[in-house]
Amino acid sequence: MMTGLDYLTGMRCLRCGRGYPPAPTRYVCEVCGDDGNLDAQYDYRRIAADWDRDALAGDADPAMWRYAPLLPVTAPPAYLSRSPLGSKPSTLATVGGTPLIAAPRIAAEVGVREVWIKDDGRNPTGSLKDRASAVAVLKAQEAEARVITTASSGNAAAALAGMAAAVGMRAVIFVPATAPSAKVAQLLVFGADVYLVEGTYDQAFDLCLAAAREYGWYCRNTGYNPYTVEGKKSVSLEIGEQLGWQAPDRVLVSVGDGNIISGVWKGFHDLHQLGWMERMPRIYGIQAAGSDVLCTAWEAETETITPIVAHTVADSISVGQPRDAVRALRAVRTTGGEYVRVGDDEILAAIPSLARGAAVFAEPSGAAAYAGLRALAAVGKLDPDDRIVVIATGSGLKDIASAMKSVGQAARIEPSLGSLDRALRLVAQVVD
């Protein structure tokens, strides 16, 4: 099968528009520096001539690699190929294909026609960021790199550690020392070299950039490596296919550095350019009140951001200096969407509410998108005919401590019916 590398025509700076030939280690614009994010450009006419929805429908593999003509990687290597028995030798091959779950009770609660939850916590390491890391590892191999590195608040690090382990590549990870222990455990179990940075995510990010330049490591940093967006956009390609190529009215996703929402936009843009989807959905970015840089810039109608020191229970979106700000702001503005600010209390309350309404267990950053949906409903900004997709970006198992804060402790009883009866009566009194 042809891949996106066959159709990739170049990379374009989002700030100045300067074009570059594609290369695995060309990260940012030479003129704009680290602020000059590059965007992959494709020949959509050639893709449409060589590939169509019927061809896609004939591919039984549910993973993200079914969209190979839109992914900027070399031809799928041997460990992505299928054996005669249909097995897939590498975890890298299983990324994507996550369920889009109908949530009629949530739809009734917020007063709209349909709500769907895209549960990306079902990915191999438990988050949407596996999509980006899978592509980044392939680009690192294309560059013949021996080491791949990233800075992360947790999920991107776990994703990279897992994908690197799948192909036997060394990963060096920088995370804030405050990262949830479950996420740090993932990194160590996968065999990554882990450095807990006594500082913020943004400081870890800068240290990672410096280390990559000093030691010649391949850098996967979100909002710096242009290929992370190309992996993340596969979530929208899946949503489009799962909805029968009918665009939802609104798509809600939590936002930290802005790279996921940029990928969400890019995937729908690809489908629109191919003529597979008639229109773009309105895209909504949900930010924690303590990490609301993009929300503030959107309200001020500017692409200039003012960094802050971020603080939120949703560690995966705790970013004080978003590195993909321009693209993230345009994703919302060009689609007629909105940025929505939610507090930590709203985020924590959304964890059990989402779990009980749709049986999806999300970590705080994943539940933030659902908190945003409830916030929009509370101020009457939803339409009764809306068809809405909420992207839950990470599994609740990543941050059990926050989940426990949202629900409290279980009842302790003696091993007797009398003790159980007293507990049941207490519950009945509380319910009444």
ChimeraX attribute file (.defattr): number of C-alpha atoms within 10 A of each C-alpha:
attribute: neighborCount
match mode: 1-to-1
recipient: residues
	/A:1	10
	/A:2	17
	/A:3	20
	/A:4	23
	/A:5	18
	/A:6	18
	/A:7	19
	/A:8	21
	/A:9	17
	/A:10	17
	/A:11	24
	/A:12	21
	/A:13	21
	/A:14	19
	/A:15	15
	/A:16	12
	/A:17	13
	/A:18	15
	/A:19	17
	/A:20	18
	/A:21	12
	/A:22	18
	/A:23	12
	/A:24	19
	/A:25	17
	/A:26	16
	/A:27	23
	/A:28	23
	/A:29	22
	/A:30	13
	/A:31	12
	/A:32	14
	/A:33	11
	/A:34	14
	/A:35	19
	/A:36	24
	/A:37	25
	/A:38	29
	/A:39	23
	/A:40	22
	/A:41	17
	/A:42	22
	/A:43	16
	/A:44	19
	/A:45	11
	/A:46	13
	/A:47	19
	/A:48	15
	/A:49	9
	/A:50	12
	/A:51	15
	/A:52	13
	/A:53	11
	/A:54	8
	/A:55	10
	/A:56	14
	/A:57	11
	/A:58	9
	/A:59	12
	/A:60	9
	/A:61	15
	/A:62	14
	/A:63	19
	/A:64	24
	/A:65	25
	/A:66	23
	/A:67	17
	/A:68	19
	/A:69	24
	/A:70	27
	/A:71	25
	/A:72	25
	/A:73	27
	/A:74	16
	/A:75	15
	/A:76	15
	/A:77	10
	/A:78	11
	/A:79	15
	/A:80	17
	/A:81	14
	/A:82	13
	/A:83	11
	/A:84	6
	/A:85	6
	/A:86	10
	/A:87	11
	/A:88	15
	/A:89	15
	/A:90	16
	/A:91	19
	/A:92	27
	/A:93	23
	/A:94	21
	/A:95	27
	/A:96	26
	/A:97	21
	/A:98	20
	/A:99	16
	/A:100	19
	/A:101	17
	/A:102	15
	/A:103	18
	/A:104	15
	/A:105	14
	/A:106	23
	/A:107	19
	/A:108	13
	/A:109	11
	/A:110	20
	/A:111	17
	/A:112	18
	/A:113	15
	/A:114	21
	/A:115	27
	/A:116	23
	/A:117	25
	/A:118	23
	/A:119	25
	/A:120	28
	/A:121	27
	/A:122	20
	/A:123	23
	/A:124	21
	/A:125	25
	/A:126	23
	/A:127	27
	/A:128	31
	/A:129	29
	/A:130	31
	/A:131	31
	/A:132	29
	/A:133	30
	/A:134	26
	/A:135	25
	/A:136	30
	/A:137	28
	/A:138	21
	/A:139	21
	/A:140	22
	/A:141	19
	/A:142	14
	/A:143	13
	/A:144	11
	/A:145	17
	/A:146	14
	/A:147	19
	/A:148	25
	/A:149	27
	/A:150	28
	/A:151	27
	/A:152	28
	/A:153	27
	/A:154	26
	/A:155	27
	/A:156	27
	/A:157	31
	/A:158	30
	/A:159	28
	/A:160	32
	/A:161	32
	/A:162	27
	/A:163	30
	/A:164	28
	/A:165	19
	/A:166	18
	/A:167	15
	/A:168	11
	/A:169	20
	/A:170	18
	/A:171	26
	/A:172	26
	/A:173	27
	/A:174	24
	/A:175	29
	/A:176	23
	/A:177	17
	/A:178	16
	/A:179	20
	/A:180	18
	/A:181	15
	/A:182	15
	/A:183	22
	/A:184	24
	/A:185	14
	/A:186	20
	/A:187	24
	/A:188	14
	/A:189	12
	/A:190	18
	/A:191	18
	/A:192	23
	/A:193	14
	/A:194	17
	/A:195	15
	/A:196	14
	/A:197	19
	/A:198	12
	/A:199	12
	/A:200	21
	/A:201	29
	/A:202	24
	/A:203	17
	/A:204	24
	/A:205	24
	/A:206	14
	/A:207	15
	/A:208	24
	/A:209	19
	/A:210	12
	/A:211	16
	/A:212	20
	/A:213	11
	/A:214	9
	/A:215	9
	/A:216	13
	/A:217	21
	/A:218	27
	/A:219	25
	/A:220	31
	/A:221	26
	/A:222	25
	/A:223	26
	/A:224	23
	/A:225	22
	/A:226	25
	/A:227	28
	/A:228	25
	/A:229	30
	/A:230	26
	/A:231	28
	/A:232	29
	/A:233	27
	/A:234	30
	/A:235	24
	/A:236	22
	/A:237	22
	/A:238	25
	/A:239	27
	/A:240	19
	/A:241	17
	/A:242	14
	/A:243	12
	/A:244	11
	/A:245	19
	/A:246	17
	/A:247	24
	/A:248	21
	/A:249	18
	/A:250	21
	/A:251	28
	/A:252	28
	/A:253	27
	/A:254	32
	/A:255	32
	/A:256	30
	/A:257	25
	/A:258	26
	/A:259	27
	/A:260	29
	/A:261	30
	/A:262	28
	/A:263	25
	/A:264	26
	/A:265	27
	/A:266	23
	/A:267	26
	/A:268	25
	/A:269	20
	/A:270	19
	/A:271	22
	/A:272	16
	/A:273	17
	/A:274	19
	/A:275	14
	/A:276	19
	/A:277	19
	/A:278	13
	/A:279	18
	/A:280	22
	/A:281	23
	/A:282	21
	/A:283	26
	/A:284	26
	/A:285	28
	/A:286	29
	/A:287	32
	/A:288	33
	/A:289	18
	/A:290	21
	/A:291	29
	/A:292	29
	/A:293	26
	/A:294	34
	/A:295	22
	/A:296	18
	/A:297	18
	/A:298	21
	/A:299	11
	/A:300	11
	/A:301	11
	/A:302	12
	/A:303	15
	/A:304	13
	/A:305	19
	/A:306	12
	/A:307	15
	/A:308	14
	/A:309	14
	/A:310	21
	/A:311	18
	/A:312	20
	/A:313	19
	/A:314	26
	/A:315	25
	/A:316	25
	/A:317	29
	/A:318	27
	/A:319	30
	/A:320	24
	/A:321	24
	/A:322	26
	/A:323	24
	/A:324	26
	/A:325	24
	/A:326	22
	/A:327	24
	/A:328	26
	/A:329	24
	/A:330	17
	/A:331	25
	/A:332	21
	/A:333	17
	/A:334	12
	/A:335	16
	/A:336	14
	/A:337	20
	/A:338	19
	/A:339	24
	/A:340	26
	/A:341	21
	/A:342	21
	/A:343	19
	/A:344	18
	/A:345	12
	/A:346	19
	/A:347	28
	/A:348	24
	/A:349	20
	/A:350	25
	/A:351	28
	/A:352	20
	/A:353	19
	/A:354	21
	/A:355	14
	/A:356	13
	/A:357	14
	/A:358	18
	/A:359	13
	/A:360	25
	/A:361	22
	/A:362	29
	/A:363	31
	/A:364	36
	/A:365	32
	/A:366	33
	/A:367	33
	/A:368	36
	/A:369	31
	/A:370	30
	/A:371	33
	/A:372	28
	/A:373	28
	/A:374	19
	/A:375	19
	/A:376	14
	/A:377	16
	/A:378	11
	/A:379	8
	/A:380	11
	/A:381	10
	/A:382	19
	/A:383	13
	/A:384	13
	/A:385	11
	/A:386	16
	/A:387	20
	/A:388	23
	/A:389	28
	/A:390	26
	/A:391	27
	/A:392	30
	/A:393	30
	/A:394	27
	/A:395	26
	/A:396	24
	/A:397	16
	/A:398	25
	/A:399	22
	/A:400	16
	/A:401	14
	/A:402	19
	/A:403	20
	/A:404	14
	/A:405	13
	/A:406	19
	/A:407	12
	/A:408	8
	/A:409	8
	/A:410	7
	/A:411	8
	/A:412	9
	/A:413	13
	/A:414	9
	/A:415	8
	/A:416	8
	/A:417	10
	/A:418	11
	/A:419	12
	/A:420	15
	/A:421	12
	/A:422	12
	/A:423	16
	/A:424	12
	/A:425	11
	/A:426	12
	/A:427	12
	/A:428	10
	/A:429	9
	/A:430	8
	/A:431	7
	/A:432	6
